[in-house]
Amino acid sequence: MSKILVTGGAGFIGSNFVRMLLQETAYEVVNLDALTYAGNLENLTEVERDPRYTFVRADITDRREVDAAFKAHRPDFVVHFAAESHVDRSILGADAFVTTNVLGTQVLIDAARKYEVDRFVHVSTDEVYGSLGPTGRFTEETPLAPNSPYSASKAASDLLVRAAFHTHGFPCVTTRCSNNYGPYQFPEKLIPLMIANALEDKKLPVYGDGRNVRDWIHVADHCAGVLAVLEKGRLGEVYNLGGEAEMENIAVVRAILRELGKGEDLIQFVKDRPGHDRRYAMDITKATRELGWRPRLTFAEGLAQTVRWYVEHRAWWERVRSGAYQEYYEKQYGDRVG
């Protein structure tokens, strides 16, 4: 039975990926996460007692911790989700993004090479491509042109992975996804923030004129794409994973209000953030052609499911907003984590 080490497996996308692996495949899973503010072990209560699952608390920037994890668990594959990922936070201070996303990725590359993993999947973002005009889509050949400290740090990590392939024959594949949404997303991101605020009848802050366009992909479709890349992707290649669901931010917010039966008077336009990319859109032809993957959920279906999940799991996001979720690690795991 092959073993996958998942970095950032307590985060939004990582925890969805871990649950998918344990519920739908035969892989053993090692979840390596530092449990920063975005890591939440409550996301994994459904699977935490699965005998194929192991949690290791470790920081990907710490060479000793990472080496110890690789030595103890000897993974066959690595899927690297761990990252600082919130653009607004990167604008306020870039140091953590450079440290985690750049240095952390190099530490993982070095450990994966030392312990001779069979495949390393590096999960990146469409934001490394920069901003599109009113037409066209990003392809895997689009030049990198990041416009925020966050996306610049992710572009740097992409290039370290590329360099390891060309210099050392490192067995890597890179994915670049569009905007994710779905259950267990940290409620500072657009869709869960708007849902939570609307449920509390608070104002919904929308940057600028709200006309910025994003390509939305449900997290379940993204995770299926990452697994397809792990199992079938060509080494050294990049695969775009998009949802084929371009929407203006203001249209997303209005759709959420309709799902909740709330009025648009809750919308509040606020000053735009610096360097706000106008439009993203992904060409997924390569992933569809080579991997047989494409998103299954339409945005309307995925959004309805997501809104329903947040309505039904109010206690989860209230605990995240209050910070109470961070107590779960000590209470549930204590000294049994290893």
Residue pairs with C-beta under 8 A, 6 or more apart in sequence:
1 26
1 27
1 28
1 52
2 27
2 28
2 76
2 77
3 27
3 28
3 29
3 30
3 73
3 74
3 75
3 76
3 77
4 21
4 27
4 28
4 29
4 30
4 75
4 76
4 77
4 78
4 79
4 230
5 30
5 32
5 69
5 70
5 73
5 75
5 77
5 78
5 79
5 117
6 14
6 17
6 18
6 21
6 29
6 30
6 31
6 32
6 78
6 79
6 81
7 14
7 32
7 33
7 60
7 78
7 79
7 80
7 81
7 82
7 108
8 14
8 32
8 33
8 39
8 80
8 81
8 82
8 83
9 15
9 17
9 18
9 29
9 31
9 32
9 33
9 44
9 55
9 81
10 31
10 33
10 35
10 39
10 40
10 41
10 43
10 44
10 55
11 33
11 38
11 39
11 40
11 43
11 81
11 82
11 186
12 38
12 43
12 180
12 182
12 184
12 185
12 186
12 189
12 219
13 81
13 123
13 180
13 219
13 222
13 223
14 31
14 33
14 81
14 82
15 40
15 43
15 44
15 184
16 43
16 182
16 183
16 184
16 219
16 220
16 223
17 79
17 81
17 223
17 226
17 227
18 29
18 31
18 44
18 47
18 53
19 44
19 46
19 47
20 220
20 223
20 224
20 227
21 27
21 29
21 227
22 29
22 47
22 50
22 52
22 53
23 46
23 47
25 227
27 52
28 52
28 53
28 54
29 52
29 53
29 54
30 54
30 55
30 56
30 69
30 73
30 75
31 44
31 53
31 54
31 55
31 56
32 56
32 58
32 60
32 66
32 69
32 82
33 39
33 55
33 56
33 57
33 58
33 82
34 57
34 58
34 59
34 60
34 82
35 41
35 57
35 326
35 329
36 84
37 186
37 326
38 85
38 86
38 186
40 184
40 186
40 320
40 325
40 326
40 328
41 48
41 55
41 328
41 329
41 332
41 333
42 316
42 319
42 325
42 328
43 184
44 53
44 55
47 53
48 55
48 332
54 73
54 338
55 333
55 337
56 69
56 72
56 73
56 337
56 338
57 329
57 333
57 337
58 65
58 66
58 68
58 69
59 65
59 66
59 104
60 66
60 82
60 100
60 104
60 105
60 107
60 108
61 99
61 100
61 103
61 104
61 107
62 107
63 107
63 110
63 111
66 107
66 108
66 111
67 111
67 114
70 111
70 112
70 114
70 115
71 115
72 338
74 115
75 115
75 117
76 117
76 118
76 119
77 117
77 118
77 119
77 120
77 121
77 230
78 108
78 112
78 117
78 119
78 120
78 121
79 121
79 123
79 226
79 230
80 105
80 108
80 120
80 121
80 122
80 123
81 123
82 100
82 104
83 100
83 101
83 104
83 123
83 154
83 157
84 90
84 96
84 97
84 100
84 101
84 150
84 153
85 125
85 150
86 150
86 188
86 189
87 127
87 148
87 150
87 151
87 273
88 188
88 273
89 96
89 97
89 150
90 97
90 148
90 149
90 150
90 153
91 148
91 149
91 273
91 274
91 275
94 149
94 153
97 149
97 150
97 153
98 149
98 153
98 156
100 153
101 150
101 153
101 154
101 156
101 157
102 153
102 156
102 157
102 160
104 157
105 122
105 157
105 160
105 161
106 160
108 120
109 120
109 160
109 161
109 164
109 170
109 172
112 120
112 170
113 164
113 168
113 170
117 171
118 171
119 171
119 172
119 173
119 230
119 235
120 161
120 170
120 171
120 172
120 173
121 172
121 173
121 174
121 175
121 226
121 229
121 230
121 233
122 157
122 158
122 161
122 172
122 173
122 174
122 175
123 174
123 175
123 177
123 226
124 154
124 157
124 158
124 174
124 175
124 176
124 177
125 151
125 154
125 176
125 177
126 138
126 176
126 177
126 178
126 179
126 215
126 240
126 242
126 280
126 282
127 146
127 147
127 148
127 150
127 151
127 154
127 277
127 280
128 144
128 146
128 151
128 154
128 155
128 158
128 176
129 138
129 142
129 143
129 144
129 145
129 146
129 176
129 280
130 144
130 145
130 146
130 147
130 151
130 277
131 145
131 147
131 277
131 278
131 279
131 280
132 138
132 278
132 279
132 280
132 281
133 278
133 279
134 279
136 281
137 281
137 282
137 283
138 176
138 240
138 280
138 281
138 282
138 283
139 240
139 283
139 285
139 286
140 176
140 237
140 238
140 239
140 240
140 286
144 155
144 158
144 159
146 152
146 154
146 155
147 275
147 277
148 275
148 277
158 174
158 176
158 238
161 170
161 172
161 174
162 174
162 236
164 170
164 172
165 171
165 172
165 235
165 236
166 236
171 235
172 235
172 236
173 229
173 230
173 233
173 234
173 235
173 236
173 237
173 238
173 239
174 237
174 238
174 239
175 225
175 226
175 229
175 238
175 239
175 240
175 241
176 238
176 239
176 240
176 241
176 282
177 217
177 222
177 225
177 240
177 241
177 242
178 214
178 215
178 216
178 217
178 241
178 242
178 243
178 280
178 281
178 282
179 190
179 214
179 215
179 216
179 217
179 243
179 280
180 216
180 217
180 218
180 219
180 222
181 189
181 190
181 191
181 192
181 216
181 217
181 218
181 219
181 302
181 303
181 306
182 218
182 219
182 220
182 302
182 305
182 306
182 309
183 219
183 306
183 309
183 310
183 313
184 316
185 191
185 192
185 219
186 192
186 320
187 193
187 195
187 196
187 317
187 320
187 321
190 249
190 252
190 253
191 252
191 256
191 303
191 306
192 310
192 317
193 204
194 204
194 252
194 253
194 256
195 256
195 260
195 306
195 307
195 310
195 311
196 310
196 317
196 321
197 203
197 204
197 266
198 204
198 256
198 257
198 260
198 262
198 266
199 260
199 310
199 311
199 314
201 262
201 266
202 266
203 266
203 267
203 268
204 253
204 257
204 266
204 267
204 268
205 268
205 269
205 270
206 249
206 250
206 253
206 267
206 268
206 269
206 270
207 249
207 269
207 270
207 271
207 272
207 273
207 276
208 269
208 271
208 272
208 276
209 250
209 269
210 248
210 249
210 250
210 253
210 269
211 248
211 249
211 250
211 278
212 248
212 249
212 276
212 277
212 278
212 279
213 246
213 247
213 248
213 249
213 278
213 279
213 280
213 281
214 246
214 247
214 249
214 252
214 279
214 280
215 242
215 243
215 244
215 245
215 246
215 280
215 281
215 282
216 243
216 245
216 246
216 247
216 252
216 299
216 302
217 241
217 242
217 243
217 245
217 295
218 243
218 295
218 297
218 302
218 305
218 306
220 296
220 297
221 241
221 243
221 295
221 296
221 297
221 302
222 241
224 293
224 296
225 239
225 241
225 287
225 291
225 293
225 295
226 241
228 287
228 291
228 292
228 293
229 239
229 241
229 287
229 291
232 290
232 291
232 292
233 239
233 290
233 291
234 290
239 286
239 287
239 290
239 291
240 282
240 283
240 284
240 286
240 287
241 282
241 284
241 287
241 293
242 281
242 282
242 283
242 284
242 295
243 282
243 295
243 297
243 299
243 302
244 282
244 284
244 294
244 295
245 295
245 298
245 299
246 279
246 281
247 255
247 299
250 267
252 303
253 267
254 264
254 267
255 300
255 303
256 303
256 307
257 263
257 264
257 266
257 267
259 303
259 304
259 307
260 307
260 311
284 293
284 294
284 295
287 293
287 294
288 294
297 305
310 317
316 325
319 325
329 337
